[in-house]
Amino acid sequence: MTATGGNGMHGSFRLFGVALFVGCGSQVVIDGANPSETAAAGTTTTTSTSTSAATSTSTSTSTSAATTATSTGAGGGAASLNGNFMQQQIGDCINGEIWLGFAAAPAFTHTLVDRNFCGPHGVKAQPGSYLPEPGEIGFKWTGDAGLEKQTHGYAVVEPVPSVPADPLPPGYAYGPRAVNLMAYTLHDGPVAYHRLEWRGTSTKMADYIQTATIDLVFDAPIAAPAAPKPCTMTVTMQVSVSGAMQPDAKGSETWKLPCKVRPPDKTSFATITADGFENSQYDGSWGAFLDKQGVAKKYAPDVAGLFDDEFRPVLAFVPSEPAHLFHDVYFAWYYEMKNPPPAQVP
């Protein structure tokens, strides 16, 4: 897939970047096995670290006025990911980088660059493997906590219309692409979209797996309008948590939300926003909605948290590519770099 973006939006979403730094994941087919099948066989575990408050802020800098395209590889081969993609972690007393390095499949390297991230400064390259599928990407590596596996709905955007405004270290340079790891692909008809997030960690003590499946159905095919256009969005979320020496738990919710499809405004992306949740990346409107629905009372804390962590009813898409939707939030984006990760840092 191809996708562009990164507006530096932060809300109460789980910070994927921070979680990735210590080990997290999303859902995708890994080594040819469906994550649910692998988990059932007891060979896959996942862990993730959640945070409810953003630890850094970011703005974006426009880099190109060229037409942007998105693709997931749906209907054909998966979009090429060959290259190095990086996400900076910049905040108060925080300076780190997460690198995802993709060579010819299945060669993959997860690299942590710690310039000031609660530990000794250094570079830790962790080899692993990956498997791209149309609309999904799965990768695994052995981290400090154990075997980490992730599967994500993904999209590759080219050219990138904007990049983070935080300065890059000397010798760094952005490439033309970015990968979004919170993306939805048109699925089963012209109005239904699907996204899978699966995270697993396997340690000597226990396994921990989090899964979130999100299906969106609209009342009409999505297209970028000339002016805001009313729509209806039906959201179905199925989430589950297992392992960590606790009982397996799961939850399922469906909501029908009035929404509007909007033309590009401050970015080159068109957007879909549920009425009353236009700023839910920043404010507490989505959490308040979940409280009103009784989610926290109906489910175990880890399960209830996934309904808040994995979704906001604010979606973006490239006007020429409405088959792919994505959350245009900072922690979903990894930017292609022309340079490889450093071998060492001071």
C-alpha positions in Angstrom: 0.0 0.0 0.0 1.1 3.5 -0.3 0.1 6.3 2.0 1.3 9.7 3.1 0.9 11.8 6.2 1.9 12.4 9.8 0.1 15.4 11.2 1.5 15.0 14.6 -1.9 14.3 16.0 -1.8 12.9 19.6 -4.7 11.9 21.8 -5.3 9.0 24.2 -4.4 6.4 21.5 -1.9 3.9 22.7 1.5 5.3 21.6 2.7 2.6 19.2 6.1 4.1 18.9 6.8 3.9 22.7 5.3 0.5 22.9 7.4 -0.7 20.0 10.5 0.6 21.8 9.9 -1.9 24.6 8.1 -4.5 22.5 4.7 -4.5 20.9 2.9 -5.7 17.9 -0.1 -5.7 15.5 -1.8 -8.3 13.5 -0.7 -9.8 10.2 -0.1 -13.2 8.7 3.4 -14.2 10.0 5.4 -16.9 8.3 2.4 -17.9 6.3 0.3 -18.7 9.5 -2.8 -16.9 10.6 -2.1 -15.2 13.9 -5.1 -16.9 15.6 -3.9 -20.3 14.4 -0.4 -19.7 15.6 -1.6 -18.5 19.0 -4.0 -21.5 19.3 -1.0 -23.8 18.7 0.8 -22.1 21.6 3.7 -21.0 19.4 3.1 -17.3 19.3 2.8 -14.8 22.1 2.6 -11.1 22.2 3.1 -8.3 24.6 2.5 -4.6 24.4 3.0 -1.6 26.6 0.2 0.9 26.7 0.3 4.5 27.6 -2.7 6.8 27.7 -1.0 10.1 27.4 1.2 11.4 24.6 4.8 11.9 25.7 5.8 14.0 22.7 4.4 16.5 20.4 5.2 17.0 16.8 4.4 19.3 13.9 4.8 18.5 10.2 6.7 20.1 7.4 5.3 20.0 3.9 7.8 18.5 1.4 6.0 18.1 -1.9 3.0 19.3 -3.9 3.1 16.3 -6.1 0.1 14.0 -6.3 0.1 11.5 -3.5 -0.9 7.8 -4.0 -1.8 5.0 -1.6 -2.0 1.3 -2.2 -2.1 -1.8 -0.1 -1.4 -4.3 -2.9 -5.0 -5.5 -2.7 -6.0 -7.3 -5.8 -2.4 -8.2 -6.6 0.9 -8.5 -4.9 1.7 -6.7 -1.6 3.2 -3.2 -1.9 7.0 -3.2 -1.9 8.4 -2.3 1.5 12.1 -2.7 0.7 14.0 -0.1 2.6 14.5 1.5 6.0 11.6 3.2 7.8 12.1 5.2 11.0 10.0 6.8 13.6 11.5 9.4 16.0 10.6 9.5 19.7 11.2 13.1 20.7 9.9 14.5 24.0 10.9 15.8 27.4 14.1 14.0 28.2 13.4 11.5 25.4 15.3 11.0 22.2 15.1 7.6 20.5 14.4 6.1 17.2 12.6 2.9 16.0 13.8 1.5 12.7 12.0 -1.1 10.6 14.3 -2.5 8.0 12.9 -4.5 5.1 15.0 -6.3 2.6 13.9 -9.1 0.2 11.3 -11.1 2.2 11.7 -12.5 4.7 14.7 -10.5 5.8 13.8 -7.9 8.5 15.7 -6.0 11.2 14.1 -4.2 14.1 16.6 -1.5 15.4 16.4 0.6 18.5 18.5 3.7 18.5 18.7 5.0 22.1 20.1 8.6 22.3 18.3 9.3 25.6 15.6 6.8 26.3 15.7 5.6 29.9 18.8 3.4 29.4 22.4 3.3 28.2 22.8 5.1 24.9 23.4 2.7 22.0 22.1 0.9 18.9 20.5 -2.5 19.2 19.8 -4.2 15.9 17.5 -7.3 16.3 17.2 -9.5 13.2 13.9 -11.2 12.4 11.6 -11.9 9.5 8.5 -10.5 7.8 5.8 -11.5 5.4 3.8 -8.9 3.4 0.3 -9.7 2.3 -2.1 -7.5 0.4 -3.3 -5.0 3.1 -1.3 -6.6 6.0 2.2 -6.9 7.1 3.6 -9.3 9.8 7.0 -9.2 11.3 8.8 -10.8 14.3 12.1 -10.4 16.1 13.7 -11.4 19.4 13.7 -8.5 21.8 14.8 -8.0 25.4 11.5 -9.3 26.6 11.4 -12.4 24.4 10.0 -13.2 20.9 8.0 -10.3 19.6 5.4 -10.7 16.8 3.2 -8.2 15.2 0.6 -7.9 12.4 -0.7 -4.6 11.1 -3.0 -3.3 8.5 -0.6 -1.2 6.5 -0.4 1.3 3.7 2.6 2.8 1.9 2.3 6.4 0.7 4.3 8.0 -2.0 5.3 10.8 -2.2 5.1 11.8 1.4 3.2 15.2 1.6 4.7 16.1 4.9 7.4 15.0 7.4 7.8 15.6 11.1 9.3 19.0 11.9 11.6 17.6 14.6 15.2 18.0 13.3 17.0 15.0 12.1 20.5 13.9 13.3 23.4 14.8 11.0 23.7 12.6 8.0 20.0 11.6 8.1 17.7 12.3 5.1 14.0 11.4 4.4 13.2 9.3 1.4 10.0 9.6 -0.7 7.8 7.1 1.1 6.1 6.4 4.4 4.4 3.4 5.8 1.2 3.7 8.0 0.6 0.8 10.4 -3.0 1.7 11.3 -4.6 1.2 7.9 -7.8 -0.3 6.6 -8.3 -2.0 3.2 -11.6 -2.3 1.2 -12.9 -5.7 2.0 -15.9 -7.8 0.8 -17.7 -5.2 -1.3 -17.5 -1.5 -2.1 -18.4 -0.1 1.3 -16.7 -2.4 3.9 -13.2 -1.9 5.2 -11.1 -4.2 7.5 -8.1 -3.8 9.8 -6.4 -6.4 12.0 -4.0 -5.6 14.9 -2.3 -8.4 16.6 0.5 -8.2 19.2 2.3 -11.0 20.9 5.3 -11.5 23.2 6.6 -14.8 24.3 8.8 -15.0 27.4 10.1 -17.8 29.6 7.5 -16.9 32.2 4.4 -16.3 30.1 2.9 -15.4 26.8 0.7 -12.3 26.2 -1.4 -11.7 23.2 -3.6 -8.8 22.2 -5.9 -8.8 19.2 -8.2 -6.2 17.7 -10.3 -6.6 14.6 -12.0 -3.5 13.3 -14.6 -3.6 10.5 -16.1 -0.4 9.1 -19.2 -0.4 6.8 -20.5 2.8 5.2 -23.8 3.6 3.7 -22.3 4.4 0.3 -18.9 4.0 -1.4 -16.3 6.5 -0.1 -15.1 9.2 -2.5 -13.6 12.6 -1.9 -16.4 15.2 -2.2 -16.2 18.8 -3.3 -17.9 19.8 0.0 -18.7 17.9 3.3 -21.1 15.1 2.6 -23.2 13.2 5.2 -22.5 9.5 5.7 -23.2 6.7 8.1 -20.3 4.6 9.6 -21.0 1.3 11.3 -18.0 0.3 13.5 -17.6 -3.3 14.7 -14.7 -4.0 17.1 -13.8 -7.4 18.3 -10.9 -7.5 20.8 -9.3 -10.1 23.0 -6.5 -10.6 25.5 -4.8 -13.8 26.5 -1.8 -15.1 28.4 0.2 -13.5 31.2 -1.1 -16.1 33.6 -4.6 -14.5 33.5 -7.9 -15.8 32.2 -8.5 -15.2 28.5 -10.9 -12.3 27.9 -12.7 -10.8 24.9 -15.2 -8.2 23.9 -17.3 -7.1 21.0 -19.1 -3.9 20.3 -21.0 -2.4 17.3 -21.9 1.3 16.9 -23.7 3.1 14.1 -22.3 6.7 13.9 -23.5 9.6 11.7 -20.4 11.0 9.9 -19.2 13.3 7.2 -16.8 12.8 4.3 -14.8 15.9 3.9 -12.5 17.2 1.1 -8.8 17.9 1.8 -8.3 21.0 4.0 -5.1 21.4 6.0 -3.5 18.4 4.5 -3.6 16.6 1.1 -5.9 13.9 2.7 -9.6 13.8 2.5 -11.2 12.7 5.9 -14.1 10.9 7.4 -15.2 12.1 10.8 -18.0 10.9 13.0 -20.2 13.8 14.1 -19.1 15.1 17.5 -15.8 13.2 17.4 -13.9 15.5 15.0 -11.2 16.2 17.6 -11.2 12.8 19.3 -7.5 12.3 18.6 -6.9 15.2 21.0 -9.8 15.4 23.4 -11.6 13.0 25.6 -14.8 12.6 23.5 -14.2 9.0 22.5 -13.4 7.9 26.1 -16.5 9.7 27.3 -18.5 7.8 24.6 -17.1 4.4 25.7 -17.9 5.3 29.3 -21.5 6.1 28.3 -21.7 2.7 26.5 -20.6 1.0 29.7 -17.5 -0.5 28.2 -15.3 -0.2 31.3 -18.0 -2.0 33.4 -18.7 -4.8 30.9 -15.1 -5.9 30.3 -11.8 -6.6 32.0 -9.5 -3.6 32.1 -7.1 -4.9 29.4 -10.0 -5.6 27.1 -11.8 -2.3 27.7 -8.5 -0.5 27.1 -8.3 -1.9 23.5 -11.5 -0.3 22.5 -9.9 3.0 23.5 -6.4 2.3 22.3 -7.1 1.0 18.8 -9.7 3.3 17.2 -11.0 6.8 16.8 -13.8 7.7 14.4 -11.5 10.0 12.4 -10.0 8.5 9.2 -8.0 9.8 6.3 -7.5 8.8 2.7 -5.8 10.0 -0.4 -8.5 11.4 -2.7 -7.4 9.2 -5.6 -7.2 6.1 -3.5 -10.4 5.7 -1.4 -9.9 1.9 -1.2 -7.4 2.5 1.7 -8.3 4.4 4.9 -5.9 5.1 7.7 -5.5 6.9 11.0 -3.3 10.0 10.3 -1.6 10.1 13.7 2.1 10.5 14.4 2.7 7.1 16.0 1.1 5.3 13.0 3.8 6.6 10.6 7.3 5.3 9.8 9.2 7.4 7.3 11.5 6.0 4.7 15.1 7.1 5.2 17.8 7.4 2.6 20.4 6.4 5.1 20.6 3.1 7.1 20.4 3.1 10.9 23.6 4.3 12.6 26.1 1.7 13.8 26.6 3.6 17.1 25.6 6.8 18.9 27.5 8.9 21.4 
